[in-house]
Amino acid sequence: MDIYHTESFGPTVSVIVVRSDEEAIKIAKDTDYGLSAAVFTEDLRRGLIIAKRIKSGAVQINSMSVHDESALPHGRYKKS
């Protein structure tokens, strides 16, 4: 199963190592789904810049999407 191109539900994780910010953003945008994304970095400013360029309903920085606030609208972004 290609976890990156198949929508999955449940506790899953996909770690993709990239060589540049541009490569990370390109990979993050290359999906039909966009419910949630996460950026892990030691540089918070850099993480915020990258997060703003990712097309996703929610982008977590140095955190997992498990902590989404259930009272807020969720979903309906791209095919999610």
mmCIF file of the N, C-alpha and C atoms, coordinates in Angstrom:
data_MODEL
# 
_entry.id   MODEL 
# 
loop_
_atom_site.group_PDB 
_atom_site.id 
_atom_site.type_symbol 
_atom_site.label_atom_id 
_atom_site.label_alt_id 
_atom_site.label_comp_id 
_atom_site.label_asym_id 
_atom_site.label_entity_id 
_atom_site.label_seq_id 
_atom_site.pdbx_PDB_ins_code 
_atom_site.Cartn_x 
_atom_site.Cartn_y 
_atom_site.Cartn_z 
_atom_site.occupancy 
_atom_site.B_iso_or_equiv 
_atom_site.pdbx_formal_charge 
_atom_site.auth_seq_id 
_atom_site.auth_comp_id 
_atom_site.auth_asym_id 
_atom_site.auth_atom_id 
_atom_site.pdbx_PDB_model_num 
ATOM 1   N N  . MET A 1 1  ? 0.838   -1.181 0.000  1.00 0.00 ? 1  MET A N  1 
ATOM 2   C CA . MET A 1 1  ? 0.000   0.000  0.000  1.00 0.00 ? 1  MET A CA 1 
ATOM 3   C C  . MET A 1 1  ? 0.883   1.245  0.000  1.00 0.00 ? 1  MET A C  1 
ATOM 4   N N  . ASP A 1 2  ? 0.620   2.136  -0.884 1.00 0.00 ? 2  ASP A N  1 
ATOM 5   C CA . ASP A 1 2  ? 1.351   3.394  -0.927 1.00 0.00 ? 2  ASP A CA 1 
ATOM 6   C C  . ASP A 1 2  ? 0.633   4.377  -0.009 1.00 0.00 ? 2  ASP A C  1 
ATOM 7   N N  . ILE A 1 3  ? 1.075   4.473  1.218  1.00 0.00 ? 3  ILE A N  1 
ATOM 8   C CA . ILE A 1 3  ? 0.380   5.274  2.232  1.00 0.00 ? 3  ILE A CA 1 
ATOM 9   C C  . ILE A 1 3  ? 0.286   6.749  1.847  1.00 0.00 ? 3  ILE A C  1 
ATOM 10  N N  . TYR A 1 4  ? 1.176   7.205  1.016  1.00 0.00 ? 4  TYR A N  1 
ATOM 11  C CA . TYR A 1 4  ? 1.158   8.620  0.667  1.00 0.00 ? 4  TYR A CA 1 
ATOM 12  C C  . TYR A 1 4  ? 0.068   8.963  -0.340 1.00 0.00 ? 4  TYR A C  1 
ATOM 13  N N  . HIS A 1 5  ? -0.297  8.041  -1.192 1.00 0.00 ? 5  HIS A N  1 
ATOM 14  C CA . HIS A 1 5  ? -1.308  8.318  -2.212 1.00 0.00 ? 5  HIS A CA 1 
ATOM 15  C C  . HIS A 1 5  ? -2.621  7.592  -1.965 1.00 0.00 ? 5  HIS A C  1 
ATOM 16  N N  . THR A 1 6  ? -2.788  6.964  -0.816 1.00 0.00 ? 6  THR A N  1 
ATOM 17  C CA . THR A 1 6  ? -4.018  6.271  -0.462 1.00 0.00 ? 6  THR A CA 1 
ATOM 18  C C  . THR A 1 6  ? -4.505  6.828  0.865  1.00 0.00 ? 6  THR A C  1 
ATOM 19  N N  . GLU A 1 7  ? -5.744  7.313  0.882  1.00 0.00 ? 7  GLU A N  1 
ATOM 20  C CA . GLU A 1 7  ? -6.274  7.851  2.133  1.00 0.00 ? 7  GLU A CA 1 
ATOM 21  C C  . GLU A 1 7  ? -6.418  6.729  3.144  1.00 0.00 ? 7  GLU A C  1 
ATOM 22  N N  . SER A 1 8  ? -5.909  6.951  4.324  1.00 0.00 ? 8  SER A N  1 
ATOM 23  C CA . SER A 1 8  ? -5.982  5.922  5.363  1.00 0.00 ? 8  SER A CA 1 
ATOM 24  C C  . SER A 1 8  ? -6.514  6.547  6.648  1.00 0.00 ? 8  SER A C  1 
ATOM 25  N N  . PHE A 1 9  ? -7.120  5.712  7.460  1.00 0.00 ? 9  PHE A N  1 
ATOM 26  C CA . PHE A 1 9  ? -7.660  6.169  8.742  1.00 0.00 ? 9  PHE A CA 1 
ATOM 27  C C  . PHE A 1 9  ? -7.076  5.307  9.840  1.00 0.00 ? 9  PHE A C  1 
ATOM 28  N N  . GLY A 1 10 ? -6.789  5.907  10.947 1.00 0.00 ? 10 GLY A N  1 
ATOM 29  C CA . GLY A 1 10 ? -6.184  5.168  12.045 1.00 0.00 ? 10 GLY A CA 1 
ATOM 30  C C  . GLY A 1 10 ? -4.796  5.699  12.317 1.00 0.00 ? 10 GLY A C  1 
ATOM 31  N N  . PRO A 1 11 ? -4.129  5.134  13.260 1.00 0.00 ? 11 PRO A N  1 
ATOM 32  C CA . PRO A 1 11 ? -2.783  5.607  13.582 1.00 0.00 ? 11 PRO A CA 1 
ATOM 33  C C  . PRO A 1 11 ? -1.771  5.154  12.528 1.00 0.00 ? 11 PRO A C  1 
ATOM 34  N N  . THR A 1 12 ? -1.423  6.059  11.630 1.00 0.00 ? 12 THR A N  1 
ATOM 35  C CA . THR A 1 12 ? -0.421  5.770  10.600 1.00 0.00 ? 12 THR A CA 1 
ATOM 36  C C  . THR A 1 12 ? 0.594   6.909  10.579 1.00 0.00 ? 12 THR A C  1 
ATOM 37  N N  . VAL A 1 13 ? 1.747   6.616  10.044 1.00 0.00 ? 13 VAL A N  1 
ATOM 38  C CA . VAL A 1 13 ? 2.759   7.653  9.904  1.00 0.00 ? 13 VAL A CA 1 
ATOM 39  C C  . VAL A 1 13 ? 3.555   7.392  8.633  1.00 0.00 ? 13 VAL A C  1 
ATOM 40  N N  . SER A 1 14 ? 3.912   8.468  7.974  1.00 0.00 ? 14 SER A N  1 
ATOM 41  C CA . SER A 1 14 ? 4.746   8.391  6.786  1.00 0.00 ? 14 SER A CA 1 
ATOM 42  C C  . SER A 1 14 ? 5.862   9.419  6.964  1.00 0.00 ? 14 SER A C  1 
ATOM 43  N N  . VAL A 1 15 ? 7.089   8.972  7.009  1.00 0.00 ? 15 VAL A N  1 
ATOM 44  C CA . VAL A 1 15 ? 8.228   9.870  7.171  1.00 0.00 ? 15 VAL A CA 1 
ATOM 45  C C  . VAL A 1 15 ? 8.975   9.912  5.851  1.00 0.00 ? 15 VAL A C  1 
ATOM 46  N N  . ILE A 1 16 ? 9.106   11.106 5.303  1.00 0.00 ? 16 ILE A N  1 
ATOM 47  C CA . ILE A 1 16 ? 9.790   11.290 4.030  1.00 0.00 ? 16 ILE A CA 1 
ATOM 48  C C  . ILE A 1 16 ? 10.947  12.258 4.267  1.00 0.00 ? 16 ILE A C  1 
ATOM 49  N N  . VAL A 1 17 ? 12.139  11.813 4.009  1.00 0.00 ? 17 VAL A N  1 
ATOM 50  C CA . VAL A 1 17 ? 13.327  12.648 4.180  1.00 0.00 ? 17 VAL A CA 1 
ATOM 51  C C  . VAL A 1 17 ? 13.579  13.386 2.870  1.00 0.00 ? 17 VAL A C  1 
ATOM 52  N N  . VAL A 1 18 ? 13.781  14.694 2.952  1.00 0.00 ? 18 VAL A N  1 
ATOM 53  C CA . VAL A 1 18 ? 14.004  15.510 1.756  1.00 0.00 ? 18 VAL A CA 1 
ATOM 54  C C  . VAL A 1 18 ? 15.309  16.281 1.895  1.00 0.00 ? 18 VAL A C  1 
ATOM 55  N N  . ARG A 1 19 ? 15.781  16.803 0.768  1.00 0.00 ? 19 ARG A N  1 
ATOM 56  C CA . ARG A 1 19 ? 17.047  17.538 0.761  1.00 0.00 ? 19 ARG A CA 1 
ATOM 57  C C  . ARG A 1 19 ? 16.858  19.056 0.834  1.00 0.00 ? 19 ARG A C  1 
ATOM 58  N N  . SER A 1 20 ? 15.624  19.532 0.584  1.00 0.00 ? 20 SER A N  1 
ATOM 59  C CA . SER A 1 20 ? 15.402  20.980 0.603  1.00 0.00 ? 20 SER A CA 1 
ATOM 60  C C  . SER A 1 20 ? 13.952  21.288 0.977  1.00 0.00 ? 20 SER A C  1 
ATOM 61  N N  . ASP A 1 21 ? 13.717  22.535 1.364  1.00 0.00 ? 21 ASP A N  1 
ATOM 62  C CA . ASP A 1 21 ? 12.358  22.972 1.666  1.00 0.00 ? 21 ASP A CA 1 
ATOM 63  C C  . ASP A 1 21 ? 11.473  22.862 0.430  1.00 0.00 ? 21 ASP A C  1 
ATOM 64  N N  . GLU A 1 22 ? 12.010  23.255 -0.716 1.00 0.00 ? 22 GLU A N  1 
ATOM 65  C CA . GLU A 1 22 ? 11.225  23.198 -1.955 1.00 0.00 ? 22 GLU A CA 1 
ATOM 66  C C  . GLU A 1 22 ? 10.801  21.769 -2.282 1.00 0.00 ? 22 GLU A C  1 
ATOM 67  N N  . GLU A 1 23 ? 11.688  20.813 -2.076 1.00 0.00 ? 23 GLU A N  1 
ATOM 68  C CA . GLU A 1 23 ? 11.342  19.410 -2.321 1.00 0.00 ? 23 GLU A CA 1 
ATOM 69  C C  . GLU A 1 23 ? 10.238  18.963 -1.363 1.00 0.00 ? 23 GLU A C  1 
ATOM 70  N N  . ALA A 1 24 ? 10.323  19.373 -0.111 1.00 0.00 ? 24 ALA A N  1 
ATOM 71  C CA . ALA A 1 24 ? 9.302   19.008 0.879  1.00 0.00 ? 24 ALA A CA 1 
ATOM 72  C C  . ALA A 1 24 ? 7.938   19.568 0.493  1.00 0.00 ? 24 ALA A C  1 
ATOM 73  N N  . ILE A 1 25 ? 7.905   20.820 0.080  1.00 0.00 ? 25 ILE A N  1 
ATOM 74  C CA . ILE A 1 25 ? 6.647   21.464 -0.305 1.00 0.00 ? 25 ILE A CA 1 
ATOM 75  C C  . ILE A 1 25 ? 6.071   20.802 -1.547 1.00 0.00 ? 25 ILE A C  1 
ATOM 76  N N  . LYS A 1 26 ? 6.915   20.497 -2.519 1.00 0.00 ? 26 LYS A N  1 
ATOM 77  C CA . LYS A 1 26 ? 6.460   19.828 -3.740 1.00 0.00 ? 26 LYS A CA 1 
ATOM 78  C C  . LYS A 1 26 ? 5.833   18.468 -3.412 1.00 0.00 ? 26 LYS A C  1 
ATOM 79  N N  . ILE A 1 27 ? 6.465   17.694 -2.562 1.00 0.00 ? 27 ILE A N  1 
ATOM 80  C CA . ILE A 1 27 ? 5.943   16.378 -2.187 1.00 0.00 ? 27 ILE A CA 1 
ATOM 81  C C  . ILE A 1 27 ? 4.634   16.532 -1.414 1.00 0.00 ? 27 ILE A C  1 
ATOM 82  N N  . ALA A 1 28 ? 4.586   17.490 -0.496 1.00 0.00 ? 28 ALA A N  1 
ATOM 83  C CA . ALA A 1 28 ? 3.379   17.690 0.315  1.00 0.00 ? 28 ALA A CA 1 
ATOM 84  C C  . ALA A 1 28 ? 2.183   18.094 -0.536 1.00 0.00 ? 28 ALA A C  1 
ATOM 85  N N  . LYS A 1 29 ? 2.415   18.831 -1.608 1.00 0.00 ? 29 LYS A N  1 
ATOM 86  C CA . LYS A 1 29 ? 1.320   19.262 -2.484 1.00 0.00 ? 29 LYS A CA 1 
ATOM 87  C C  . LYS A 1 29 ? 0.894   18.176 -3.468 1.00 0.00 ? 29 LYS A C  1 
ATOM 88  N N  . ASP A 1 30 ? 1.724   17.169 -3.681 1.00 0.00 ? 30 ASP A N  1 
ATOM 89  C CA . ASP A 1 30 ? 1.471   16.134 -4.688 1.00 0.00 ? 30 ASP A CA 1 
ATOM 90  C C  . ASP A 1 30 ? 0.603   15.006 -4.125 1.00 0.00 ? 30 ASP A C  1 
ATOM 91  N N  . THR A 1 31 ? -0.613  15.349 -3.736 1.00 0.00 ? 31 THR A N  1 
ATOM 92  C CA . THR A 1 31 ? -1.558  14.354 -3.241 1.00 0.00 ? 31 THR A CA 1 
ATOM 93  C C  . THR A 1 31 ? -2.976  14.835 -3.504 1.00 0.00 ? 31 THR A C  1 
ATOM 94  N N  . ASP A 1 32 ? -3.885  13.902 -3.674 1.00 0.00 ? 32 ASP A N  1 
ATOM 95  C CA . ASP A 1 32 ? -5.292  14.251 -3.853 1.00 0.00 ? 32 ASP A CA 1 
ATOM 96  C C  . ASP A 1 32 ? -5.956  14.559 -2.521 1.00 0.00 ? 32 ASP A C  1 
ATOM 97  N N  . TYR A 1 33 ? -5.292  14.231 -1.433 1.00 0.00 ? 33 TYR A N  1 
ATOM 98  C CA . TYR A 1 33 ? -5.877  14.393 -0.106 1.00 0.00 ? 33 TYR A CA 1 
ATOM 99  C C  . TYR A 1 33 ? -5.209  15.541 0.619  1.00 0.00 ? 33 TYR A C  1 
ATOM 100 N N  . GLY A 1 34 ? -5.891  16.113 1.573  1.00 0.00 ? 34 GLY A N  1 
ATOM 101 C CA . GLY A 1 34 ? -5.313  17.246 2.275  1.00 0.00 ? 34 GLY A CA 1 
ATOM 102 C C  . GLY A 1 34 ? -5.961  17.515 3.611  1.00 0.00 ? 34 GLY A C  1 
ATOM 103 N N  . LEU A 1 35 ? -6.382  16.464 4.276  1.00 0.00 ? 35 LEU A N  1 
ATOM 104 C CA . LEU A 1 35 ? -7.050  16.640 5.564  1.00 0.00 ? 35 LEU A CA 1 
ATOM 105 C C  . LEU A 1 35 ? -6.119  17.263 6.595  1.00 0.00 ? 35 LEU A C  1 
ATOM 106 N N  . SER A 1 36 ? -4.905  16.740 6.683  1.00 0.00 ? 36 SER A N  1 
ATOM 107 C CA . SER A 1 36 ? -3.966  17.217 7.692  1.00 0.00 ? 36 SER A CA 1 
ATOM 108 C C  . SER A 1 36 ? -2.537  16.919 7.252  1.00 0.00 ? 36 SER A C  1 
ATOM 109 N N  . ALA A 1 37 ? -1.619  17.743 7.705  1.00 0.00 ? 37 ALA A N  1 
ATOM 110 C CA . ALA A 1 37 ? -0.202  17.546 7.406  1.00 0.00 ? 37 ALA A CA 1 
ATOM 111 C C  . ALA A 1 37 ? 0.604   17.951 8.633  1.00 0.00 ? 37 ALA A C  1 
ATOM 112 N N  . ALA A 1 38 ? 1.851   17.553 8.662  1.00 0.00 ? 38 ALA A N  1 
ATOM 113 C CA . ALA A 1 38 ? 2.727   17.924 9.770  1.00 0.00 ? 38 ALA A CA 1 
ATOM 114 C C  . ALA A 1 38 ? 4.118   18.244 9.243  1.00 0.00 ? 38 ALA A C  1 
ATOM 115 N N  . VAL A 1 39 ? 4.744   19.239 9.845  1.00 0.00 ? 39 VAL A N  1 
ATOM 116 C CA . VAL A 1 39 ? 6.107   19.638 9.522  1.00 0.00 ? 39 VAL A CA 1 
ATOM 117 C C  . VAL A 1 39 ? 6.927   19.517 10.809 1.00 0.00 ? 39 VAL A C  1 
ATOM 118 N N  . PHE A 1 40 ? 8.019   18.790 10.736 1.00 0.00 ? 40 PHE A N  1 
ATOM 119 C CA . PHE A 1 40 ? 8.912   18.656 11.892 1.00 0.00 ? 40 PHE A CA 1 
ATOM 120 C C  . PHE A 1 40 ? 10.234  19.337 11.565 1.00 0.00 ? 40 PHE A C  1 
ATOM 121 N N  . THR A 1 41 ? 10.647  20.269 12.398 1.00 0.00 ? 41 THR A N  1 
ATOM 122 C CA . THR A 1 41 ? 11.861  21.033 12.164 1.00 0.00 ? 41 THR A CA 1 
ATOM 123 C C  . THR A 1 41 ? 12.389  21.598 13.479 1.00 0.00 ? 41 THR A C  1 
ATOM 124 N N  . GLU A 1 42 ? 13.670  21.881 13.521 1.00 0.00 ? 42 GLU A N  1 
ATOM 125 C CA . GLU A 1 42 ? 14.259  22.546 14.687 1.00 0.00 ? 42 GLU A CA 1 
ATOM 126 C C  . GLU A 1 42 ? 14.119  24.060 14.591 1.00 0.00 ? 42 GLU A C  1 
ATOM 127 N N  . ASP A 1 43 ? 13.780  24.566 13.403 1.00 0.00 ? 43 ASP A N  1 
ATOM 128 C CA . ASP A 1 43 ? 13.682  26.000 13.147 1.00 0.00 ? 43 ASP A CA 1 
ATOM 129 C C  . ASP A 1 43 ? 12.204  26.372 12.993 1.00 0.00 ? 43 ASP A C  1 
ATOM 130 N N  . LEU A 1 44 ? 11.586  26.912 14.047 1.00 0.00 ? 44 LEU A N  1 
ATOM 131 C CA . LEU A 1 44 ? 10.156  27.215 14.030 1.00 0.00 ? 44 LEU A CA 1 
ATOM 132 C C  . LEU A 1 44 ? 9.785   28.203 12.924 1.00 0.00 ? 44 LEU A C  1 
ATOM 133 N N  . ARG A 1 45 ? 10.599  29.222 12.714 1.00 0.00 ? 45 ARG A N  1 
ATOM 134 C CA . ARG A 1 45 ? 10.321  30.207 11.658 1.00 0.00 ? 45 ARG A CA 1 
ATOM 135 C C  . ARG A 1 45 ? 10.256  29.517 10.295 1.00 0.00 ? 45 ARG A C  1 
ATOM 136 N N  . ARG A 1 46 ? 11.203  28.659 10.039 1.00 0.00 ? 46 ARG A N  1 
ATOM 137 C CA . ARG A 1 46 ? 11.241  27.899 8.786  1.00 0.00 ? 46 ARG A CA 1 
ATOM 138 C C  . ARG A 1 46 ? 10.007  26.994 8.681  1.00 0.00 ? 46 ARG A C  1 
ATOM 139 N N  . GLY A 1 47 ? 9.624   26.366 9.781  1.00 0.00 ? 47 GLY A N  1 
ATOM 140 C CA . GLY A 1 47 ? 8.441   25.511 9.796  1.00 0.00 ? 47 GLY A CA 1 
ATOM 141 C C  . GLY A 1 47 ? 7.177   26.279 9.460  1.00 0.00 ? 47 GLY A C  1 
ATOM 142 N N  . LEU A 1 48 ? 7.037   27.494 9.987  1.00 0.00 ? 48 LEU A N  1 
ATOM 143 C CA . LEU A 1 48 ? 5.869   28.326 9.689  1.00 0.00 ? 48 LEU A CA 1 
ATOM 144 C C  . LEU A 1 48 ? 5.817   28.705 8.214  1.00 0.00 ? 48 LEU A C  1 
ATOM 145 N N  . ILE A 1 49 ? 6.951   29.043 7.648  1.00 0.00 ? 49 ILE A N  1 
ATOM 146 C CA . ILE A 1 49 ? 7.012   29.396 6.224  1.00 0.00 ? 49 ILE A CA 1 
ATOM 147 C C  . ILE A 1 49 ? 6.591   28.206 5.370  1.00 0.00 ? 49 ILE A C  1 
ATOM 148 N N  . ILE A 1 50 ? 7.103   27.030 5.682  1.00 0.00 ? 50 ILE A N  1 
ATOM 149 C CA . ILE A 1 50 ? 6.748   25.821 4.932  1.00 0.00 ? 50 ILE A CA 1 
ATOM 150 C C  . ILE A 1 50 ? 5.272   25.498 5.119  1.00 0.00 ? 50 ILE A C  1 
ATOM 151 N N  . ALA A 1 51 ? 4.778   25.562 6.352  1.00 0.00 ? 51 ALA A N  1 
ATOM 152 C CA . ALA A 1 51 ? 3.378   25.232 6.641  1.00 0.00 ? 51 ALA A CA 1 
ATOM 153 C C  . ALA A 1 51 ? 2.420   26.112 5.849  1.00 0.00 ? 51 ALA A C  1 
ATOM 154 N N  . LYS A 1 52 ? 2.730   27.380 5.693  1.00 0.00 ? 52 LYS A N  1 
ATOM 155 C CA . LYS A 1 52 ? 1.867   28.302 4.947  1.00 0.00 ? 52 LYS A CA 1 
ATOM 156 C C  . LYS A 1 52 ? 1.795   27.952 3.466  1.00 0.00 ? 52 LYS A C  1 
ATOM 157 N N  . ARG A 1 53 ? 2.771   27.235 2.952  1.00 0.00 ? 53 ARG A N  1 
ATOM 158 C CA . ARG A 1 53 ? 2.813   26.892 1.528  1.00 0.00 ? 53 ARG A CA 1 
ATOM 159 C C  . ARG A 1 53 ? 2.225   25.521 1.226  1.00 0.00 ? 53 ARG A C  1 
ATOM 160 N N  . ILE A 1 54 ? 1.904   24.743 2.255  1.00 0.00 ? 54 ILE A N  1 
ATOM 161 C CA . ILE A 1 54 ? 1.313   23.414 2.065  1.00 0.00 ? 54 ILE A CA 1 
ATOM 162 C C  . ILE A 1 54 ? -0.194  23.557 1.934  1.00 0.00 ? 54 ILE A C  1 
ATOM 163 N N  . LYS A 1 55 ? -0.778  22.899 0.952  1.00 0.00 ? 55 LYS A N  1 
ATOM 164 C CA . LYS A 1 55 ? -2.224  22.926 0.736  1.00 0.00 ? 55 LYS A CA 1 
ATOM 165 C C  . LYS A 1 55 ? -2.859  21.817 1.560  1.00 0.00 ? 55 LYS A C  1 
ATOM 166 N N  . SER A 1 56 ? -3.323  22.159 2.754  1.00 0.00 ? 56 SER A N  1 
ATOM 167 C CA . SER A 1 56 ? -3.908  21.167 3.652  1.00 0.00 ? 56 SER A CA 1 
ATOM 168 C C  . SER A 1 56 ? -4.918  21.848 4.565  1.00 0.00 ? 56 SER A C  1 
ATOM 169 N N  . GLY A 1 57 ? -5.910  21.092 4.999  1.00 0.00 ? 57 GLY A N  1 
ATOM 170 C CA . GLY A 1 57 ? -6.908  21.640 5.907  1.00 0.00 ? 57 GLY A CA 1 
ATOM 171 C C  . GLY A 1 57 ? -6.302  22.095 7.222  1.00 0.00 ? 57 GLY A C  1 
ATOM 172 N N  . ALA A 1 58 ? -5.313  21.371 7.704  1.00 0.00 ? 58 ALA A N  1 
ATOM 173 C CA . ALA A 1 58 ? -4.613  21.721 8.941  1.00 0.00 ? 58 ALA A CA 1 
ATOM 174 C C  . ALA A 1 58 ? -3.157  21.307 8.796  1.00 0.00 ? 58 ALA A C  1 
ATOM 175 N N  . VAL A 1 59 ? -2.265  22.138 9.275  1.00 0.00 ? 59 VAL A N  1 
ATOM 176 C CA . VAL A 1 59 ? -0.841  21.799 9.266  1.00 0.00 ? 59 VAL A CA 1 
ATOM 177 C C  . VAL A 1 59 ? -0.314  21.960 10.690 1.00 0.00 ? 59 VAL A C  1 
ATOM 178 N N  . GLN A 1 60 ? 0.191   20.884 11.230 1.00 0.00 ? 60 GLN A N  1 
ATOM 179 C CA . GLN A 1 60 ? 0.784   20.890 12.566 1.00 0.00 ? 60 GLN A CA 1 
ATOM 180 C C  . GLN A 1 60 ? 2.289   21.137 12.423 1.00 0.00 ? 60 GLN A C  1 
ATOM 181 N N  . ILE A 1 61 ? 2.856   21.841 13.367 1.00 0.00 ? 61 ILE A N  1 
ATOM 182 C CA . ILE A 1 61 ? 4.303   22.042 13.378 1.00 0.00 ? 61 ILE A CA 1 
ATOM 183 C C  . ILE A 1 61 ? 4.852   21.392 14.646 1.00 0.00 ? 61 ILE A C  1 
ATOM 184 N N  . ASN A 1 62 ? 5.738   20.430 14.435 1.00 0.00 ? 62 ASN A N  1 
ATOM 185 C CA . ASN A 1 62 ? 6.353   19.668 15.525 1.00 0.00 ? 62 ASN A CA 1 
ATOM 186 C C  . ASN A 1 62 ? 5.317   18.997 16.426 1.00 0.00 ? 62 ASN A C  1 
ATOM 187 N N  . SER A 1 63 ? 4.228   18.562 15.819 1.00 0.00 ? 63 SER A N  1 
ATOM 188 C CA . SER A 1 63 ? 3.169   17.873 16.551 1.00 0.00 ? 63 SER A CA 1 
ATOM 189 C C  . SER A 1 63 ? 2.422   16.968 15.578 1.00 0.00 ? 63 SER A C  1 
ATOM 190 N N  . MET A 1 64 ? 1.685   16.035 16.135 1.00 0.00 ? 64 MET A N  1 
ATOM 191 C CA . MET A 1 64 ? 0.892   15.124 15.305 1.00 0.00 ? 64 MET A CA 1 
ATOM 192 C C  . MET A 1 64 ? -0.519  15.665 15.155 1.00 0.00 ? 64 MET A C  1 
ATOM 193 N N  . SER A 1 65 ? -1.194  15.292 14.091 1.00 0.00 ? 65 SER A N  1 
ATOM 194 C CA . SER A 1 65 ? -2.557  15.755 13.857 1.00 0.00 ? 65 SER A CA 1 
ATOM 195 C C  . SER A 1 65 ? -3.562  15.116 14.809 1.00 0.00 ? 65 SER A C  1 
ATOM 196 N N  . VAL A 1 66 ? -3.134  14.175 15.615 1.00 0.00 ? 66 VAL A N  1 
ATOM 197 C CA . VAL A 1 66 ? -4.011  13.534 16.599 1.00 0.00 ? 66 VAL A CA 1 
ATOM 198 C C  . VAL A 1 66 ? -4.595  14.574 17.550 1.00 0.00 ? 66 VAL A C  1 
ATOM 199 N N  . HIS A 1 67 ? -3.924  15.693 17.715 1.00 0.00 ? 67 HIS A N  1 
ATOM 200 C CA . HIS A 1 67 ? -4.351  16.712 18.669 1.00 0.00 ? 67 HIS A CA 1 
ATOM 201 C C  . HIS A 1 67 ? -5.267  17.761 18.046 1.00 0.00 ? 67 HIS A C  1 
ATOM 202 N N  . ASP A 1 68 ? -5.869  17.476 16.882 1.00 0.00 ? 68 ASP A N  1 
ATOM 203 C CA . ASP A 1 68 ? -6.799  18.427 16.273 1.00 0.00 ? 68 ASP A CA 1 
ATOM 204 C C  . ASP A 1 68 ? -7.967  18.681 17.214 1.00 0.00 ? 68 ASP A C  1 
ATOM 205 N N  . GLU A 1 69 ? -8.478  19.875 17.199 1.00 0.00 ? 69 GLU A N  1 
ATOM 206 C CA . GLU A 1 69 ? -9.616  20.236 18.045 1.00 0.00 ? 69 GLU A CA 1 
ATOM 207 C C  . GLU A 1 69 ? -10.905 19.743 17.391 1.00 0.00 ? 69 GLU A C  1 
ATOM 208 N N  . SER A 1 70 ? -11.571 18.795 18.013 1.00 0.00 ? 70 SER A N  1 
ATOM 209 C CA . SER A 1 70 ? -12.749 18.157 17.417 1.00 0.00 ? 70 SER A CA 1 
ATOM 210 C C  . SER A 1 70 ? -13.935 19.102 17.281 1.00 0.00 ? 70 SER A C  1 
ATOM 211 N N  . ALA A 1 71 ? -13.979 20.192 18.020 1.00 0.00 ? 71 ALA A N  1 
ATOM 212 C CA . ALA A 1 71 ? -15.099 21.126 17.933 1.00 0.00 ? 71 ALA A CA 1 
ATOM 213 C C  . ALA A 1 71 ? -15.007 22.032 16.704 1.00 0.00 ? 71 ALA A C  1 
ATOM 214 N N  . LEU A 1 72 ? -13.846 22.110 16.095 1.00 0.00 ? 72 LEU A N  1 
ATOM 215 C CA . LEU A 1 72 ? -13.664 22.956 14.916 1.00 0.00 ? 72 LEU A CA 1 
ATOM 216 C C  . LEU A 1 72 ? -14.017 22.188 13.650 1.00 0.00 ? 72 LEU A C  1 
ATOM 217 N N  . PRO A 1 73 ? -14.410 22.909 12.573 1.00 0.00 ? 73 PRO A N  1 
ATOM 218 C CA . PRO A 1 73 ? -14.698 22.223 11.299 1.00 0.00 ? 73 PRO A CA 1 
ATOM 219 C C  . PRO A 1 73 ? -13.490 21.407 10.853 1.00 0.00 ? 73 PRO A C  1 
ATOM 220 N N  . HIS A 1 74 ? -13.760 20.254 10.294 1.00 0.00 ? 74 HIS A N  1 
ATOM 221 C CA . HIS A 1 74 ? -12.679 19.343 9.938  1.00 0.00 ? 74 HIS A CA 1 
ATOM 222 C C  . HIS A 1 74 ? -13.051 18.609 8.656  1.00 0.00 ? 74 HIS A C  1 
ATOM 223 N N  . GLY A 1 75 ? -12.160 18.593 7.690  1.00 0.00 ? 75 GLY A N  1 
ATOM 224 C CA . GLY A 1 75 ? -12.413 17.850 6.463  1.00 0.00 ? 75 GLY A CA 1 
ATOM 225 C C  . GLY A 1 75 ? -12.815 18.754 5.316  1.00 0.00 ? 75 GLY A C  1 
ATOM 226 N N  . ARG A 1 76 ? -13.245 18.126 4.240  1.00 0.00 ? 76 ARG A N  1 
ATOM 227 C CA . ARG A 1 76 ? -13.678 18.807 3.018  1.00 0.00 ? 76 ARG A CA 1 
ATOM 228 C C  . ARG A 1 76 ? -12.564 19.636 2.391  1.00 0.00 ? 76 ARG A C  1 
ATOM 229 N N  . TYR A 1 77 ? -11.348 19.152 2.476  1.00 0.00 ? 77 TYR A N  1 
ATOM 230 C CA . TYR A 1 77 ? -10.237 19.813 1.813  1.00 0.00 ? 77 TYR A CA 1 
ATOM 231 C C  . TYR A 1 77 ? -9.680  18.841 0.798  1.00 0.00 ? 77 TYR A C  1 
ATOM 232 N N  . LYS A 1 78 ? -9.624  19.266 -0.456 1.00 0.00 ? 78 LYS A N  1 
ATOM 233 C CA . LYS A 1 78 ? -9.286  18.375 -1.563 1.00 0.00 ? 78 LYS A CA 1 
ATOM 234 C C  . LYS A 1 78 ? -10.257 17.195 -1.534 1.00 0.00 ? 78 LYS A C  1 
ATOM 235 N N  . LYS A 1 79 ? -9.782  15.960 -1.582 1.00 0.00 ? 79 LYS A N  1 
ATOM 236 C CA . LYS A 1 79 ? -10.674 14.794 -1.568 1.00 0.00 ? 79 LYS A CA 1 
ATOM 237 C C  . LYS A 1 79 ? -10.853 14.205 -0.170 1.00 0.00 ? 79 LYS A C  1 
ATOM 238 N N  . SER A 1 80 ? -10.449 14.920 0.843  1.00 0.00 ? 80 SER A N  1 
ATOM 239 C CA . SER A 1 80 ? -10.601 14.426 2.219  1.00 0.00 ? 80 SER A CA 1 
ATOM 240 C C  . SER A 1 80 ? -11.928 14.876 2.798  1.00 0.00 ? 80 SER A C  1 
# 
